[in-house]
Amino acid sequence: MPNRRYQKGRHYEYKTKKLWERAGYFVIRSAGSKSPVDLVAISEYAIFLIQVRVGKSSLKKAKKELRAISAPAYVGKIIEKWSPGGKVPIIKEVN
């Protein structure tokens, strides 16, 4: 049985996935991975690598890990920071 942190993170990954799908993106979830990318969102016009964070987790490490990924300039890198029980995340673009 997965631990509570994993379950909580998975819950918010699915919430984020649904938001992007409603916006017209095809979204792939990197289930159970330890990579810096939880979701990949693809549309006709854009591609985003997304890291989902919940609560008081540090953004510094997530930003560093996303910056380290080699990707074409047109691929966006985003951190979606959720407050527990929040309705929408705070979105941080990583340059």
HUMOVEN-V464826 format. One record per backbone hydrogen bond with DSSP energy under -1.0 kcal/mol. CO is the residue of the C=O (numbers start at 1). NH is the residue of the N-H. If there is no record, write none. Layout:
# HUMOVEN-V464826
co = <CO;CO>
nh = <NH;NH>
This chain:
# HUMOVEN-V464826
co = <3;4;5;6;7;8;9;10;11;12;13;14;15;16;17;18;19;20;21;26;28;29;30;38;39;40;41;42;46;47;48;49;50;50;51;53;54;59;60;61;62;63;64;66;72;76;77;78;79;80;81;82;83;90;92>
nh = <7;8;9;10;11;12;13;14;15;16;17;18;19;20;21;22;23;25;24;42;40;31;33;30;50;28;48;26;43;76;41;78;38;39;80;82;57;63;64;65;66;67;68;69;75;49;94;51;92;53;90;55;86;81;79>
